[in-house]
Amino acid sequence: MRPVARALSLALLLAGGAVGAPAARPASGSLAWPAGHGLVDQTGAVLDEARFAGRLRLVYFGYTRCPDLCPTALMTVTQALDELPPALLARLVPVLVAADPERDGPAALARYLDTFHPAIVAVTGPVAVIDALAAAVAAPIRRHDGVVDHPGDLFLVGPAGDVLARLPNGIDPDALAATLRAALAR
């Protein structure tokens, strides 16, 4: 019963959000980082579920050539992370998943992340694996004529890979920081 009570408490908190902030949407799914499927971070290091053990994740699907949505979302994440005390930040992994992995290899992602919070980890790998991660949270990615249509929302993922909340594009940094503080205080 305790996990259900925690989930309900978190859902109520996220639904309330800050005054004037868009509310979190119900979320479902599981986001696991499969070992042996070619996922790497921005340094080229192999990445799997063990990298995130015991920590919450704030996941965003984006790409380096995105003209507006991605830099805005990542700046919001950066500002929210700047508001967290180090002890809470240590319990969170903010993750940018490359929605255009054919163009966004480790080096491109590393250069791109220089603009944002140093805690953000980028993930890239085979298109099929990236698409499966997006599909797991009902956030399909479509690529056509050099344009990448991707979800603008952020996904709060629990230590076991369960999606706790889908936070709307446009959430303000203070509301995001409050949501993260509440989720990390558990």
N, C-alpha and C positions, 0 to 999 in steps of 0.2 A: 504494500500500500504506500510505503514511503516514496518510491519513485514516481508513482502517480500523483501524489501530493506535490512533489517538487515540480513536476511537469505542469500541473495546473497553476501553481504559484507563478512559475516563470511565464506561462501563457498570459495570465492576468496582468502581470507586470508589463510585458511587452505590448499587450493590447492597449494599455493605458498610455504608455510612452510619455513624452513631454507635451506640454500644452502646445497645440498647433503643429505637432509633428505627426507625420503619417504613421498609422498603426502598423504593427507587424501583421503579416498574414499567416494563417495556419500553414504549417509546413509538415511534410512527411518525407519519408525516404531515408536512405542511409548513404553516407559518403565515405567509402573506404578506399584507401590508396593501395591498390594491389601490388604486391611484391612481384618482381620478375616480369613486369609488363612495360619496361622502358621509361618509366617516369624519372625525371631528374629535376634538380633545382637549378637556380640561376648560376651556380658554380659548377654545374655538371655532375654533382654528387647524386648517386642513386637515391631515390626517395621511395619510402613505403610507409605503411601504417605505424611502424615502430618509431618513426621520427616525431610523431604527434602524441605518443603514449601519455595518457593522463591529462591532456590539456584540451581546452576548448579551442575551436578554430573559427575564424571569421573568414569565409570563403567568398571570393569574387571572381567571376569569369570575365576576362577582358583581354585586350591585345594592345600592343605598343603603338600601332598606327591609328588607333581610335582618336578621332579629332576632339571629342568633347566628353562623352559619357564616362569613359574610363579615367581620364585624368581628374575629373570632378569627383568621382566616387573614391578614388585612391587618396585624393587630398582630404576628403571627409574622413576617411579611415585614419590618415596620418594625424589630423587634428584631434580626433577622438582618442587615439593611442597616446598622444602627448598629454592628455588629461589623466591618464591612468597612473597610479603609483607603481613603482618598479615591482613590488611584490605581486600585484595583480597581473601586470603585463607579462611576468614570467610564466603565468598559467594560461596564456593565450598564444596561439599561432595565427597571425593574419596571413592569408594565402591568396595570391593571385594565380589563377589557373589560366594558362595561355589558351585563349579561344581560337587563336590562329597559330597552332604549333609549327606549321610548315615554315612560317616566316619568323616566328618568335622562338629562337633557340636560346640556350643559356646565356650567351654573350649579349644578345639583344635585350633580354630580360634584365640582366645585371645592369646594363647602361640605363635602362628605363627606370629601374627602381632607385637609382641614385637620387632621384627627385623626391622620393617619398620616405616614409618612416623606415629606419634600418631594420626593424623587426619583421617587415613583410618578406615572406618567402614566396618565390615564384616557382610554379610547377609547369613543366612542359613534357611532351612525349608524343607517342604516336597519335594521330588524329582519332583513330577508333577508340583508344583508351580515354582521351579527353572527352570525346562525345559520350562515352558510356558514363563518365563521371557526371556530366551535365544532365544526361537522361535520368540518372539516379535521383536527382532532385527536381525533376520535371522542368528543366531549364534548357530546352534544346538550343543548339548553336547551328546557324545556317551560314554557309560561305558561298558567295557568288560574285563574280566580276571584281575581285579584290576587296569586297565589302564583307564584313563579318557581322551578322545579326546575332546578338548574344543577350542574355538576361542582364538587366541593369541592377537587379536586386543583390543584396548581400545575404549570405546564408550563415546562421549561427549553428555550428555543429558541435555536438557533445563529444566527450572523450571516447565513447564507444562508436562514434561515427553516425549517430542518430541526428537527424536535422531537427533542431529545437525551434528554430524560427526562420522565416523568410522576411528580412528587413527591407523595406521599400527603397527604391532608388529615390533620392531626394531627402532622405532622413538627414537631419542636421547633425553636425558633429557633437553638440552637447547631448542630444537625445541618444545618439549612438553610444557615447561614452557612458551615459547613465544606464543604458541597457547592458552594456558590457560589464560595468561594475556590479550590477545586480546579478547577472549570470555567474560572474566569477566569485561572488561572495558566498556561494553555496558550498 
